[in-house]
Amino acid sequence: MLSKSLFLTVLPMVMAFVAGAVLPFQATTNAAVGRALGHPLWAALISLVISAIVVIAALLILKVQAPDIGRALRGAWWVWIGGILGAIYVGSAVVVTPKLGASGFIILVVVGQIFIGLLIDHFGLMGLTSKPITFLKLIGAAMILGGVFLVQGLSANAASQPKETIVQRSIPQ
């Protein structure tokens, strides 16, 4: 039987894994919606509206207390850019996933997260405690970058056009 402390240690790791596992599906489905609607920005809008509906439903079901907007407004300017960054991610996924494929897009997303995460940690940005970049961290980041080339490859196939999918065949032209 799992101890409570082990469960509380493993649960966040499983949740993070699941969150990462759904991203390729999100990028791929959003790209299909973009093709179906005729423009990537429509797909981004649909994705974000559906996200808002899901979050609002969760707030209501969980009976989450109303936020202290005044306190949030007194915070740092950068606390408000999450929505902009989310829109950039969703919009990029819609445009790039058909060109790179789900694995190509996601691995480059991870590389971007690793490299920027290292810088945020190193400089202690956004209220985090500084964690200096070490030689081993740089080696690890370089290995991840090497993984991009192993997964994505440098061939012309990386930029090939997407194949027709079941979703595309079901959408009238």
Residue pairs with C-beta under 8 A, 6 or more apart in sequence:
2 10
23 106
23 109
24 102
24 103
24 105
24 106
25 102
26 47
26 90
26 93
27 93
27 94
27 97
27 102
27 105
27 106
28 97
28 102
30 43
30 44
30 47
30 90
30 93
30 94
30 97
31 40
31 43
31 93
31 94
31 95
31 97
31 98
31 162
32 165
32 167
32 168
33 42
33 43
33 46
33 47
33 94
34 40
34 41
34 42
34 43
34 44
34 94
34 95
35 98
35 167
35 168
35 171
36 167
36 168
36 171
37 43
37 46
40 91
40 94
40 95
41 91
41 94
43 90
43 94
44 87
44 90
44 91
44 94
47 90
47 94
48 86
48 87
48 90
58 64
72 79
76 126
76 127
78 126
89 109
93 105
96 105
97 105
98 161
98 162
99 159
99 162
100 108
100 152
100 158
100 159
101 152
101 158
103 151
103 152
104 151
104 152
104 158
107 147
107 148
107 151
107 152
108 148
108 152
110 144
111 144
111 145
111 148
114 141
114 144
115 141
118 133
118 137
118 141
119 125
119 133
120 126
120 128
121 128
121 130
121 131
121 133
122 130
122 131
122 132
122 133
123 130
124 130
124 131
152 158
